[in-house]
């Protein structure tokens, strides 16, 4: 497309709802960068910590410190926070927070998960999305994509969603998956991934982040 969009789409998602597929479709249609695991590389660069640490703790909750301490530490500046008072989980969260802001400052993009909607809250370019789907739909999708039984898929879905929910609820003042936390929520089992992508683009037009007309 000739038009260069000026928007950032963040996508929260239930496991097996096709969040990554929808994000890739959007990034391709808009001609903008797509960030998922790539954010871990950026966060490692920001912090100087190893990528393996970010992978091991990716979207996983921690009980090592209170949310208020996280935000207080960030307001003081990542590099200036006292090392003795900052846990490793604290450093990892702040590095990801900073990496999200960095890629957003570089231009329009699509970002999957990692509290990106919260990190960019207040940015006039932001369209925050949450994708969900019927449980049976997600079980079949996860089983197929990972080559595992449906019983194993159910276990994986429940475990992963619990971690994502706890992580999001812990680090933000919003609730994971709640319609109040996002601009729009869509069911991929009802509309399909293509339909969800189309709906998101239309929502961006309605929010005046994209021009009217065919994309």
Secondary structure, 3 states (H helix, E strand, C coil): CCCCCCCEEEEEECCCCCHHHHHHHHHHHHCCEEECCHHHHHHHHHHCCCHHHHHHCCCCCCCCCCHHHHHHHHHHCHHHCCHHHCCHHHHHHHHHHHHHHHHHHHCCEEEECCCHHHHCCCCCCEEEEEEECCHHHHHHHHHHHHCCCHHHHHHHHHHHHHHHHHHHHHHCCCCCCCHHHCCEEEEHHHHHHHHHHHHHHHHHHHCCCCCCCCC
